[in-house]
Amino acid sequence: MSHGEENGSNEDVLVPGEEWPELERAECLARGAALKWASGVFCRPENLERLGHYRKRESQRTTSINSRLKSVVQSYLEGVDWGLGQLREARTELREASHSMHKARLECSQNAEAIVTLEMLREISTNHCQLLAAVSNLPRLYSVRNMVLETERLVESRRLLEAHARLMELERWQDEVLLQLRGCGGASRTTLSPEDDKLVQNYFSGVGRLVEALAKELWAVVSSGLTLSLQNPTPFVSAVRIVEREEALDQIFLEERRGVSGTHSRPMPPGRPRCWRERFFKVLEETVAARFRSASYLHTRGPGLAGHLSALQHSIMSDLATVRNLLEQCVPPHYQLTKAYLHACHRCLQTHLSQIIGWELQSGEIFAVLNWVLHIYNSSEMMGDPALSAYLDQDELGPLISQEGLEQLQNKYVQSVRKSVSEWMQKALEVELTDWQRDQEPDIDHEGCYHTSLPTIITQMLEENARVALMISESLRDQTIQMGLYEMENLLSRFRDAIVEFGKEHRKDPTANSKFYLHYLLACISNCIILKMSTESLHQQVGSRASVRFSRIPPGPLAALDRAVKKACRLVMDQLLLDLLPHLQELLSRTWLAQGDVIPKVCIVLEHHYELYSRVRSPCRQRLQEESQRLTVVEYVRALMQKKLICRSEEERQQLAQQMAQDAQQLREHFQSMEVDSTVNEVNPTALIPVLADLIKLKDPGLLTLEVSGLIAKYPDISEEHVSVLLDVRGDVPRDVRGTVLCLLEQSSPPLPPGYRPIFPDILVPPSSMPFCLPTAKCA
């Protein structure tokens, strides 16, 4: 054992009290724990008998613990011994390595002078390589300028293949010179010095100019390929061959200069890769775009736009035929030249049409664009040609105009048409107002009805706009129809105002054009009927999609038509009343009672008006006849309510009732001769006069209550004032009977039957001229 080990062994023998206080503390704790355990176990006398057993068990436990401690300590000591051995071996090897390094350092210091000598030899070798490269390249270097000049002449004369062959040879010389210069620089030299690089670039500067000149001529040939294919396709074929050569060279250089690990081993030659195939298709698209750039804003406006689009169609289809039949044969199959030309035309058309849409277009121009985009472009005359189906993919091309752009263009079309329709309607209305002042009756159509030019102009204009819009699409047709209906509503509103003003002017000066005033009112009614039929016809043309949104005719035009018709009919009735007024003033007077010749005069006036009403279209013709009948009866009863005739005796009451019955019979016969039948659901107005006559001719005043009850049952709209006047006309009604009758009226208020049209609200009772109240039972 070594001296260190002996020291370690001696150190293991220590005094526990001085060097290991933990051991002494642990022993004290163990003794205390043992004493505590023993005092607890042997506190009872009967446990002392088992003292030997406990001693033996504890002795065995102590022995086991000691053996385990010895094995652990032994294992620990073995590991320490092995580690010390490893440290000794490492120290020995470290001493040997240090000794070898010291020897190498001594040898390097001795070879320093030899390294300086090797550097000189390297420089001499580099200079030798450069001189050798210069000597070997002298013949080529001397011929570079002549080669450049000759190649320039070949390019100018468009001998492109020969020029490209010379250019490739010049580029190969340049690459070899650069490669040799880099190789002479040693393995560690991958780039040239700035001086060498500038020298080579200056010497071969003509090569770059040749590339540019050749490319310029090459793309000029490609851009004029359509023309050359019809005359002499050889230059175009040569251009394609050159493009393919350059594309192959690009691939070769890329593959040569890319190592296995994917890193570039050497720089690319100047100007590489050229990507001339990609440039070929760009030039092709630029050639197509040049045809659209020539379009001028001024030359394509108005009718010129349709001609311009037609010229585009013929030009595109002619070019496509040339490409498909001639140029396609001059290029490799993978070029897919026809497909590429189709896509180029489509993209250029998209750009060109977006430019056209941005102009301020009129409706005709918008129609030309929409028709060309939606119908002509995809028809068999253009892209729908079966010969192009193999090259065409609509999903790849996409639409010429986006859906949003189409909707905006259609809305612009509708607005433009709306402006034009509004202007034409206003002009038509002005012509209509001028016609009303003519000193001749309105025109008569094949059905014998009055009419003017207004409905014909409006109907033809709206139907023509709908027909033209349908040539684009059903949705545009529906929008145009809806626009036309709303514009018609505005027109009818102005038309009604014009009718009102026409009536006011006539009332101010009845002598002015009085002869044909009524005729033109009736023509206005017929015009409204024609416009209503036109409105319904236009609504029926609306497609199914619009029918979902507009399940019925928009109320605006129909409501405006109804208002105009009602106003015209009211003016017609006013004119009838004006003509009847001289005769109506004689009714229910003593002169009338004595002579009885008023109603025949009234019938003559009615017959004249009925002849004019026959010039009106149904159903307004029946409506006018019914209104005239009602007006006559209302005015007859109103004359009775004026109390111009108060009966003084029973004989006068009988005479009055008889004359009223005769008048009612004459009116009924006259109306029947005119084929006038009142509406089924309404009470016949002429039946009112005999009922009133029966009330007047009643002999017993005591039966008036019963008679008035029957009158109320037939005409529930009769009022106290009407009955009171009838009682006054009789002239023999006692106060108590009057009071009873009027109380009956107050108590009974029967509802109006279905379909009943009130008549008494139109019959006004003149106010009483007596300033005091009569002492009747009612007032009491």
C-alpha positions in Angstrom: 0.0 0.0 0.0 1.3 3.5 -0.9 2.1 6.2 1.5 -1.2 8.0 0.8 -3.2 4.9 1.4 -1.4 4.3 4.7 -2.3 7.8 5.7 -5.9 7.2 4.8 -6.0 4.1 6.9 -4.6 5.8 9.9 -7.1 8.6 9.5 -10.0 6.0 9.8 -8.9 5.3 13.4 -10.4 8.4 15.2 -11.6 9.1 18.7 -15.4 9.1 18.7 -15.8 11.7 21.2 -13.6 14.3 19.5 -14.1 13.7 15.7 -17.5 12.0 15.5 -20.0 13.8 17.8 -22.9 12.5 15.7 -22.0 8.9 16.6 -22.0 9.7 20.3 -25.4 11.4 19.9 -26.8 8.5 17.9 -25.6 6.1 20.5 -27.3 8.1 23.3 -30.5 8.2 21.4 -30.4 4.5 20.7 -29.8 3.7 24.4 -32.6 6.0 25.4 -35.0 4.4 22.9 -33.9 0.9 24.1 -34.4 1.9 27.8 -37.9 3.3 27.0 -38.8 0.2 25.1 -37.5 -2.1 27.8 -39.3 -0.2 30.6 -42.5 -0.4 28.7 -42.2 -4.1 27.9 -40.9 -5.4 31.3 -43.0 -3.3 33.5 -45.1 -6.4 34.1 -43.6 -9.4 35.9 -45.1 -11.9 33.5 -43.0 -10.4 30.7 -39.7 -11.1 32.5 -40.1 -14.8 31.6 -39.6 -13.9 28.0 -36.4 -11.9 28.6 -34.3 -14.6 26.9 -36.5 -14.6 23.9 -36.3 -10.8 23.5 -32.5 -10.8 24.0 -32.0 -13.4 21.3 -34.2 -11.6 18.8 -32.4 -8.3 19.3 -29.0 -10.0 19.0 -30.0 -11.4 15.7 -31.3 -8.0 14.5 -28.0 -6.3 15.5 -25.9 -8.9 13.7 -28.0 -8.4 10.5 -27.6 -4.7 10.6 -23.8 -5.0 11.2 -23.4 -7.3 8.2 -25.3 -5.0 5.9 -23.2 -2.0 7.0 -20.0 -3.9 6.4 -21.1 -4.8 2.8 -22.1 -1.2 2.0 -18.8 0.1 3.3 -16.9 -2.6 1.4 -18.7 -1.7 -1.9 -18.0 2.0 -1.3 -14.3 1.3 -0.7 -14.0 -0.8 -3.9 -15.5 2.1 -6.0 -13.1 4.6 -4.5 -10.2 2.3 -5.3 -11.3 1.9 -9.0 -11.7 5.7 -9.3 -8.2 6.3 -8.0 -6.9 3.8 -10.6 -8.6 5.7 -13.4 -7.2 9.0 -12.3 -3.6 7.5 -12.3 -4.0 6.2 -15.9 -5.4 9.6 -17.1 -2.5 11.4 -15.6 -0.1 9.1 -17.4 -1.7 9.7 -20.8 -1.9 13.4 -20.3 1.8 13.5 -19.7 2.5 11.6 -22.9 0.2 14.0 -25.0 1.9 17.0 -23.6 5.3 15.6 -24.5 4.1 14.9 -28.2 2.8 18.5 -28.5 6.1 19.9 -27.3 7.9 17.8 -30.0 5.4 19.1 -32.8 5.9 22.7 -31.7 9.7 22.3 -32.1 9.3 20.7 -35.5 7.0 23.6 -36.8 9.4 26.2 -35.7 12.1 24.4 -37.7 9.9 24.3 -40.9 8.9 28.0 -41.0 11.5 28.9 -43.6 10.2 26.1 -46.0 6.7 27.6 -45.9 7.9 30.9 -47.2 9.5 29.0 -50.1 6.2 27.2 -50.9 4.3 30.5 -51.1 6.7 31.8 -53.7 6.2 28.6 -55.7 2.4 29.0 -55.5 2.5 32.5 -57.0 4.8 31.4 -59.8 2.4 28.5 -60.6 -0.7 30.9 -60.7 1.1 33.2 -63.0 2.1 30.3 -65.2 -1.6 29.1 -65.4 -2.8 32.6 -66.3 -0.2 33.0 -69.0 -1.0 29.5 -70.4 -4.8 30.4 -70.6 -4.0 33.7 -72.3 -1.8 32.0 -74.9 -4.4 29.3 -75.6 -7.2 31.8 -76.0 -5.4 34.4 -78.1 -6.8 33.1 -81.4 -10.4 33.3 -80.0 -9.8 36.7 -78.4 -8.5 38.2 -81.6 -11.6 37.0 -83.5 -14.2 38.2 -80.9 -14.7 41.6 -82.5 -15.1 40.2 -86.0 -17.5 37.6 -84.7 -19.6 40.3 -83.0 -19.8 42.4 -86.2 -20.7 39.4 -88.3 -23.4 38.3 -85.9 -24.9 41.9 -85.9 -25.2 41.7 -89.7 -27.0 38.4 -89.4 -29.4 39.8 -86.8 -30.1 42.8 -89.0 -30.9 40.6 -92.0 -33.1 38.4 -89.8 -31.0 35.3 -90.3 -31.9 34.5 -86.7 -30.7 30.8 -86.5 -27.3 31.6 -87.9 -27.0 34.7 -85.6 -28.0 32.6 -82.6 -25.4 29.9 -83.4 -22.7 32.6 -83.5 -24.0 34.1 -80.3 -23.9 30.7 -78.6 -20.3 30.3 -79.7 -19.3 33.7 -78.3 -21.0 32.9 -75.0 -19.2 29.6 -74.8 -15.8 31.4 -75.3 -16.8 33.8 -72.6 -17.7 31.0 -70.2 -14.5 29.1 -70.9 -12.4 32.3 -70.3 -14.2 32.9 -67.0 -13.8 29.3 -66.0 -10.1 29.2 -66.7 -9.5 32.4 -64.8 -11.3 31.0 -61.8 -9.5 27.7 -62.1 -6.1 29.4 -62.3 -6.9 31.1 -59.0 -6.5 27.8 -57.1 -9.0 25.6 -55.4 -9.7 28.3 -52.8 -10.7 30.9 -55.4 -14.4 30.8 -56.5 -14.8 34.4 -57.6 -12.7 36.6 -59.9 -11.1 39.8 -58.7 -12.9 43.0 -59.6 -10.1 43.9 -62.0 -10.3 40.5 -63.9 -14.1 40.5 -63.9 -14.2 44.1 -65.3 -11.6 43.2 -68.0 -13.7 40.2 -69.2 -16.9 42.2 -69.2 -15.4 45.0 -71.3 -13.9 42.6 -73.8 -17.1 40.7 -74.3 -19.4 43.7 -74.0 -20.6 43.2 -77.6 -22.1 39.8 -76.6 -24.6 41.6 -74.3 -25.6 44.0 -77.1 -26.0 41.0 -79.4 -28.4 39.3 -77.0 -30.5 42.5 -76.7 -30.6 42.9 -80.5 -31.4 39.3 -81.1 -34.2 39.4 -78.5 -35.6 42.6 -80.1 -35.8 41.0 -83.5 -37.1 37.7 -82.0 -40.0 39.3 -80.3 -40.8 41.4 -83.3 -41.1 38.2 -85.3 -43.3 36.6 -82.6 -45.6 39.7 -82.4 -46.1 39.6 -86.2 -46.6 35.8 -86.2 -50.2 36.1 -87.4 -49.2 38.0 -90.5 -46.0 35.9 -91.1 -48.0 32.7 -90.9 -50.1 33.8 -93.9 -47.1 34.8 -95.9 -43.9 33.0 -94.8 -43.9 31.2 -91.5 -40.1 30.4 -91.6 -39.0 33.4 -89.4 -41.6 32.4 -86.8 -40.5 28.8 -86.8 -36.8 30.0 -86.4 -37.9 32.2 -83.5 -39.6 29.2 -81.8 -36.5 27.1 -82.3 -34.3 29.7 -80.7 -36.6 30.0 -77.8 -36.4 26.3 -77.2 -32.6 26.3 -77.5 -32.4 29.0 -74.9 -34.8 27.2 -72.6 -32.7 24.0 -72.9 -29.5 26.0 -72.2 -31.1 27.5 -69.1 -32.0 24.1 -67.8 -28.5 22.7 -68.5 -26.7 25.6 -66.7 -29.1 25.2 -63.7 -28.5 21.5 -63.4 -24.7 21.8 -63.9 -24.3 24.5 -61.2 -26.5 22.7 -58.6 -24.6 20.2 -56.5 -26.0 17.1 -54.8 -26.4 19.0 -51.6 -28.5 21.6 -53.3 -25.9 24.4 -53.1 -24.5 26.3 -56.1 -21.0 25.2 -57.0 -20.3 28.0 -59.5 -22.0 31.3 -60.5 -24.3 31.4 -63.5 -23.0 32.9 -66.7 -24.0 36.6 -67.3 -27.7 37.1 -68.2 -28.7 33.5 -67.3 -31.4 32.2 -67.0 -33.1 34.1 -69.8 -36.6 32.5 -69.5 -37.4 33.2 -73.1 -40.3 30.7 -73.3 -42.1 32.7 -70.6 -41.3 35.9 -72.4 -42.7 34.3 -75.6 -46.2 34.0 -74.1 -46.0 37.5 -72.6 -45.2 38.9 -76.1 -48.1 36.9 -77.4 -50.5 38.5 -74.9 -49.1 42.0 -75.5 -49.7 41.4 -79.2 -53.4 40.6 -78.5 -53.7 43.6 -76.1 -52.3 46.0 -78.8 -55.5 45.3 -80.9 -57.7 46.6 -78.1 -55.5 49.6 -77.2 -56.3 51.1 -80.5 -60.0 51.6 -79.5 -60.8 55.3 -79.1 -63.4 56.7 -76.8 -64.8 59.0 -79.4 -64.8 56.5 -82.3 -66.6 53.8 -80.3 -69.4 56.0 -78.8 -73.1 55.6 -79.9 -73.7 53.4 -82.9 -69.9 53.0 -83.2 -69.7 50.8 -80.1 -71.8 48.1 -81.6 -69.7 48.2 -84.8 -66.5 48.1 -82.7 -67.7 45.0 -80.8 -68.7 43.4 -84.1 -65.2 44.2 -85.5 -63.6 42.7 -82.4 -65.7 39.5 -82.9 -64.5 39.1 -86.5 -60.9 40.0 -85.7 -60.7 37.5 -82.7 -62.3 34.6 -84.7 -60.1 35.3 -87.7 -57.0 35.3 -85.5 -58.1 32.2 -83.7 -58.5 30.4 -87.0 -55.0 31.5 -88.1 -53.5 30.3 -84.8 -55.4 27.0 -84.8 -54.7 26.1 -88.4 -51.2 27.6 -89.0 -49.3 28.8 -86.0 -50.2 25.7 -84.0 -48.2 23.7 -86.5 -45.1 25.9 -86.0 -44.7 25.3 -82.3 -44.1 22.2 -80.1 -47.3 20.5 -78.9 -46.7 21.4 -75.2 -47.0 25.1 -76.1 -50.8 24.6 -76.5 -50.7 27.9 -78.5 -54.4 28.0 -79.3 -55.4 27.6 -75.7 -52.8 30.3 -74.7 -54.1 32.6 -77.3 -57.7 32.1 -76.2 -56.8 32.9 -72.6 -54.9 36.0 -73.7 -57.9 37.2 -75.8 -60.2 36.6 -72.8 -58.0 38.5 -70.4 -57.6 41.4 -72.8 -61.4 41.5 -73.4 -62.0 41.6 -69.6 -59.7 44.7 -69.4 -61.1 46.3 -72.5 -64.7 45.8 -71.4 -64.1 47.2 -67.9 -62.7 50.3 -69.6 -65.8 50.6 -71.8 -68.1 50.1 -68.9 -66.5 53.0 -67.1 -67.6 55.4 -69.8 -70.9 57.3 -69.6 -72.9 55.0 -71.8 -76.4 55.5 -73.1 -79.1 52.7 -73.1 -78.3 51.6 -76.7 -74.6 51.3 -75.9 -75.3 49.4 -72.7 -77.6 47.1 -74.7 -74.8 46.4 -77.2 -72.4 45.5 -74.5 -74.8 43.3 -72.6 -75.9 41.5 -75.7 -72.3 41.0 -76.9 -71.2 39.7 -73.5 -74.1 37.4 -72.6 -75.1 36.1 -76.0 -72.7 36.7 -78.8 -69.5 35.9 -77.0 -70.6 32.5 -75.8 -72.6 31.7 -79.0 -71.5 29.3 -81.8 -70.2 32.4 -83.6 -67.5 32.9 -81.0 -66.4 30.8 -78.0 -69.2 28.3 -78.5 -67.7 27.2 -81.8 -67.4 23.4 -81.7 -63.9 23.7 -83.2 -62.7 25.5 -80.0 -64.3 23.2 -77.5 -61.1 21.1 -77.2 -59.1 24.2 -76.2 -61.8 25.9 -74.1 -62.5 25.6 -70.4 -65.1 28.1 -69.2 -64.2 27.5 -65.5 -60.6 28.5 -66.2 -61.6 31.5 -68.3 -64.3 32.9 -65.9 -66.9 35.5 -67.0 -66.0 38.6 -69.1 -67.9 40.8 -66.5 -68.5 39.7 -62.9 -72.0 39.1 -61.7 -71.8 42.3 -59.6 -70.6 44.2 -62.7 -73.5 42.8 -64.8 -76.0 43.9 -62.1 -74.6 47.4 -62.0 -74.6 47.6 -65.8 -78.2 46.4 -66.0 -79.2 48.9 -63.3 -77.5 51.6 -65.3 -79.4 50.4 -68.4 -82.7 50.6 -66.6 -82.0 54.1 -65.3 -81.0 55.2 -68.8 -84.2 53.8 -70.3 -86.2 55.3 -67.4 -84.9 58.7 -68.3 -85.8 58.3 -71.9 -89.2 56.9 -71.1 -90.0 59.8 -68.8 -89.0 62.3 -71.5 -91.1 60.5 -74.1 -94.1 60.3 -71.8 -93.9 64.0 -71.1 -93.7 64.8 -74.8 -96.7 62.5 -75.4 -98.7 64.2 -72.6 -97.9 67.6 -74.2 -99.2 66.4 -77.5 -102.3 65.1 -75.8 -103.0 68.4 -74.2 -102.6 70.1 -77.6 -105.1 67.6 -79.2 -107.7 68.6 -76.6 -107.7 72.1 -78.1 -108.5 70.9 -81.6 -111.7 72.0 -83.3 -112.6 68.5 -84.3 -113.7 65.4 -82.5 -111.2 62.8 -81.4 -110.1 59.9 -83.7 -112.3 56.8 -83.7 -110.8 53.3 -83.6 -112.0 50.1 -85.3 -114.4 49.4 -82.4 -116.0 52.8 -82.8 -114.5 54.3 -79.6 -112.9 57.7 -79.1 -109.1 57.7 -78.6 -106.0 59.8 -79.0 -102.4 59.0 -79.7 -101.4 58.9 -76.0 -102.1 55.3 -75.1 -100.7 54.1 -78.4 -97.4 55.9 -77.9 -97.1 54.8 -74.2 -98.1 51.1 -74.9 -95.8 50.8 -77.9 -92.9 52.4 -76.0 -93.2 50.1 -73.0 -93.8 47.0 -75.0 -90.8 47.8 -77.2 -88.6 48.4 -74.2 -89.7 45.1 -72.7 -89.1 43.2 -75.9 -85.6 44.7 -76.3 -84.8 44.0 -72.6 -85.9 40.3 -73.1 -83.2 40.0 -75.7 -80.7 40.3 -72.9 -82.4 38.4 -70.0 -85.7 37.8 -68.3 -84.6 39.6 -65.2 -83.7 42.7 -67.2 -87.1 42.5 -68.9 -88.8 42.3 -65.5 -86.9 45.3 -64.2 -87.7 47.3 -67.3 -91.4 46.4 -67.0 -91.5 47.4 -63.3 -89.7 50.7 -64.2 -92.3 51.3 -67.0 -95.2 50.7 -64.7 -93.9 53.2 -62.1 -93.3 55.8 -64.8 -96.8 55.2 -66.0 -98.0 55.9 -62.5 -96.2 59.3 -62.6 -97.7 60.0 -66.1 -101.2 59.2 -64.9 -100.8 61.5 -62.0 -99.9 64.3 -64.3 -102.7 63.2 -66.7 -105.3 63.5 -64.0 -104.0 66.9 -63.0 -104.3 67.9 -66.7 -107.9 66.6 -66.8 -108.7 68.7 -63.7 -107.2 71.8 -65.3 -109.1 71.1 -68.5 -112.4 71.0 -66.5 -111.5 74.3 -64.7 -110.8 76.1 -68.0 -114.1 74.9 -69.4 -116.0 76.1 -66.4 -114.3 79.5 -66.7 -115.2 79.8 -70.4 -117.8 77.2 -71.5 -118.0 78.7 -75.0 -114.4 77.9 -75.7 -114.2 74.5 -77.5 -117.5 73.6 -75.9 -118.5 71.6 -78.9 -115.8 68.9 -78.3 -115.2 69.2 -74.6 -117.2 66.2 -73.7 -115.8 64.2 -76.6 -112.2 64.5 -75.4 -113.3 63.7 -71.8 -114.7 60.5 -73.1 -111.5 59.9 -75.2 -109.6 60.3 -71.9 -111.7 57.6 -70.3 -111.1 55.2 -73.3 -107.4 56.0 -73.1 -107.3 55.0 -69.5 -109.0 51.7 -70.3 -106.4 51.0 -73.0 -103.6 51.8 -70.6 -105.1 49.5 -68.0 -105.1 46.6 -70.5 -101.5 47.4 -71.4 -100.6 47.4 -67.7 -102.1 43.9 -67.3 -100.5 42.7 -70.4 -97.1 43.9 -69.3 -97.6 42.3 -65.9 -98.3 38.9 -67.5 -95.0 39.1 -69.2 -93.1 39.2 -65.9 -91.2 36.0 -65.4 -91.8 33.4 -62.7 -89.1 34.8 -60.4 -90.6 38.3 -60.4 -94.0 36.7 -60.0 -92.9 35.5 -56.6 -91.9 39.0 -55.6 -94.9 40.7 -57.4 -97.8 38.3 -57.0 -100.2 40.9 -58.3 -100.1 44.1 -60.4 -98.4 46.9 -58.5 -101.2 49.1 -57.0 -99.6 52.4 -58.1 -100.5 52.4 -61.9 -104.0 50.9 -61.3 -104.8 53.3 -58.5 -103.7 56.2 -60.7 -105.8 54.9 -63.6 -108.8 54.6 -61.3 -108.3 58.1 -60.0 -108.1 59.5 -63.5 -111.1 57.6 -64.7 -113.2 58.7 -61.8 -112.2 62.3 -62.3 -113.1 62.2 -66.0 -116.4 60.5 -65.3 -117.2 63.1 -62.7 -116.5 65.9 -65.2 -118.7 64.1 -67.8 -121.6 63.9 -65.2 -121.0 67.6 -64.4 -121.4 68.4 -68.1 -124.6 66.3 -68.3 -126.0 68.1 -65.3 -125.1 71.4 -66.9 -127.1 70.4 -70.1 -130.0 69.1 -68.0 -130.2 72.1 -65.7 -132.5 74.3 -67.9 -135.0 71.5 -68.0 -134.6 70.4 -64.4 -135.5 73.9 -63.1 -139.0 73.4 -64.6 -139.7 70.1 -62.8 -142.1 69.8 -59.9 -143.6 73.3 -60.6 -147.2 74.2 -61.5 -146.1 74.9 -65.1 -144.8 71.4 -65.2 -147.9 70.0 -63.6 -150.1 71.8 -66.2 -148.0 71.0 -69.3 -146.0 67.8 -68.4 -143.5 68.2 -71.3 -140.2 68.4 -69.3 -139.2 64.8 -69.3 -139.2 64.4 -73.1 -136.8 67.2 -73.3 -134.7 65.6 -70.6 -134.7 62.3 -72.6 -133.5 64.2 -75.7 -130.5 65.4 -73.7 -129.9 62.0 -72.3 -130.1 60.4 -75.7 -127.5 62.8 -77.1 -125.2 62.0 -74.2 -125.8 58.2 -74.6 -124.8 58.4 -78.2 -121.5 59.9 -77.1 -121.1 57.3 -74.2 -121.3 54.6 -76.9 -117.9 55.9 -78.0 -116.4 54.8 -74.7 -114.9 51.3 -74.1 -116.5 48.9 -71.7 -116.9 48.8 -68.7 -116.8 52.6 -68.4 -119.6 52.8 -71.0 -122.0 51.0 -68.7 -120.7 53.0 -65.7 -121.5 56.3 -67.4 -124.9 55.2 -68.4 -125.7 54.0 -64.9 -124.4 57.2 -63.4 -126.4 59.3 -65.8 -129.6 57.4 -64.8 -128.8 57.9 -61.2 -128.0 61.6 -61.7 -131.4 62.1 -63.5 -133.3 60.5 -60.6 -131.3 62.3 -58.0 -131.9 65.7 -59.6 -135.6 64.8 -60.1 -136.0 64.1 -56.4 -133.9 67.1 -55.5 -136.4 69.3 -57.4 -139.2 67.7 -55.4 -137.3 68.5 -52.2 -137.3 72.2 -53.1 -141.0 72.4 -52.5 -141.8 74.4 -55.5 -145.2 72.8 -55.6 -147.3 72.4 -52.4 -150.6 70.5 -52.9 -153.7 72.4 -51.9 -156.3 69.7 -52.4 -156.8 66.0 -52.9 -157.1 66.6 -56.6 -153.7 68.2 -56.8 -152.1 65.4 -54.9 -153.6 62.9 -57.2 -152.5 64.9 -60.3 -149.0 65.3 -58.9 -148.6 61.6 -58.1 -150.0 60.7 -61.6 -147.5 63.1 -63.3 -144.6 61.7 -61.3 -145.6 58.2 -62.2 -145.8 59.1 -65.9 -142.4 60.7 -65.7 -140.9 57.6 -64.0 -142.5 55.4 -66.8 -141.0 57.6 -69.5 -137.6 57.6 -67.9 -137.7 53.8 -67.5 -138.8 53.2 -71.1 -136.1 55.6 -72.3 -133.4 53.8 -70.3 -134.6 50.4 -71.5 -134.5 51.6 -75.0 -130.9 52.7 -74.4 -130.2 49.2 -73.1 -129.3 50.4 -69.6 -129.7 47.8 -66.9 -128.7 48.9 -63.4 -126.3 46.7 -61.4 -128.0 43.6 -60.0 -126.9 44.3 -56.5 -128.2 47.9 -56.5 -131.7 49.3 -56.2 -133.0 50.6 -59.5 -132.9 54.5 -59.1 -136.0 55.0 -61.3 -138.1 52.9 -58.9 -137.8 55.6 -56.3 -140.0 58.1 -58.1 -143.2 55.8 -58.1 -142.6 55.1 -54.4 -142.6 58.8 -53.6 -145.7 59.3 -55.8 -147.5 56.6 -53.9 -146.7 58.4 -50.6 -148.1 61.7 -52.1 -151.3 60.2 -53.5 -152.2 58.4 -50.3 -155.8 59.5 -49.4 -155.9 58.7 -45.8 -153.2 60.6 -43.8 -153.6 58.0 -41.0 -151.9 55.4 -43.1 -148.8 57.5 -43.7 -147.0 55.8 -40.8 -147.4 52.4 -42.6 -146.4 53.9 -46.0 -143.3 55.6 -44.5 -142.3 52.3 -42.9 -142.4 50.7 -46.3 -140.3 53.5 -47.7 -137.7 53.1 -44.9 -137.6 49.4 -45.6 -136.8 50.0 -49.3 -134.5 53.0 -48.8 -133.0 52.9 -45.3 -130.8 55.9 -46.0 -133.7 58.3 -46.1 -133.6 61.0 -43.4 -136.1 63.0 -41.3 -135.6 66.0 -43.5 -136.6 64.1 -46.7 -139.7 62.7 -45.1 -140.6 66.1 -43.6 -140.4 67.7 -47.0 -142.6 65.0 -48.5 -145.2 65.6 -45.8 -145.0 69.3 -46.6 -145.6 68.7 -50.3 -148.7 66.7 -49.4 -150.1 69.8 -47.6 -152.6 67.8 -45.5 -150.7 66.1 -42.8 -151.9 66.8 -39.2 -149.4 67.7 -36.5 -150.0 64.5 -34.6 -149.5 62.3 -37.7 -146.3 64.3 -38.6 -145.0 63.8 -35.0 -145.8 60.1 -35.2 -144.0 59.6 -38.5 -141.0 61.6 -37.4 -140.7 59.6 -34.2 -140.9 56.4 -36.2 -137.9 57.6 -38.2 -136.0 58.4 -35.1 -136.7 54.9 -33.6 -136.0 52.9 -36.7 -132.5 52.8 -38.2 -132.3 49.6 -40.3 -128.9 48.6 -41.6 -128.1 49.0 -45.3 -128.5 45.7 -47.2 -125.5 44.2 -49.0 -124.8 45.8 -52.3 -127.2 48.7 -51.6 -125.9 52.1 -52.9 -127.3 55.0 -50.9 -129.1 57.6 -52.9 -130.6 60.0 -50.4 -127.2 61.4 -49.1 -126.8 62.9 -52.6 -130.2 64.6 -52.4 -129.8 67.8 -50.4 -132.7 69.3 -48.6 -132.8 73.1 -48.8 -132.8 74.8 -45.4 -136.2 76.1 -44.1 -136.8 79.8 -44.6 -139.0 80.1 -41.4 -137.1 81.8 -38.5 -139.1 80.0 -35.9 -140.0 76.4 -35.1 -143.4 75.1 -36.0 -145.5 73.9 -33.0 -145.4 70.2 -34.0 -145.7 67.3 -31.6 -142.0 66.6 -32.2 -140.9 70.1 -31.1 -143.2 69.8 -28.1 
